[in-house]
């Protein structure tokens, strides 16, 4: 339908609003009502759609460069997730010209007041505290303008490249020092265990030698007793001389059969000259 009032023609105009959006409808420049999701009608030319507000969650990434307490410049990236409150669409649309710029200013203010109080290492440990401080500061201010701050996240902390290289070298040196200490400790344990094993082996070898000698003595004792009882007129000294002579010949046999033995000298000196000659021959063969 078309109506005429004071020669002014008015006619309805249809428009659609997407889900999770609201249309701002004004009458002659004054706010009139909100257009909800679906089809809406305005009376042209008295009414017009001045803009639309989205209820979707939006994210703004803010890069802040500042320095820490130990004079290291660092770039922090703060991701702010915010949403328009449905009951405050009017404030969200008319209160701020640029909401993103307002949020950015508050993020700058909080980060540049907090980071200079922390050393570089403490900054990485205090990410959660910094995010909470940013969210609290934004929530107090932006809620009056119709915005709800859902989350503030410190998504990146990027110091200067030379600082990162120095930190990596410090960490590498520390780990290398720990590796050397562990290696030295392992070598120490190996030496201690080796010494303990050698001591145990020598102890067991000594026990074996002692048992061997005890067995030899027992065998000699038995041989002397048997020989003395079997051959009349022999004394214990005669038996011992015979056993020693037998062992002497066994020793000469074993020595001569050794592949590393070249000369066997049998002592048979009758004078000082013979002893001197034998000593010279032995010294010459030992070269």
Buried (B, 14 or more C-beta within 10 A) or exposed (E): EEEEEEEEEBEEEEEEBEEBBBBBBBEEEEEBEBBEBEEBEBBEEEBBBBEEBEBEEBEBEBEBEBBBEEEBEBEBBBBBBBBBBBEBBBBBBBBBEEBEEBBBEBBBEBBBEBBEEBBBEBBBEBBEEBBEBBBEBBBEBBBEBBBBBBEBBBEEBBBEEEBEEEBEEEEEEEEEEEEEEEEEEEEEEEEEEEEEEEEEEEEEEEEEEEEEEEEEEEEBEEBBEEBBEEEEEBEEEBBBEBBEEEEEEEEEEEEEEEEEEEEEEEEEEEEEEEEEEBEEEEEEEEE
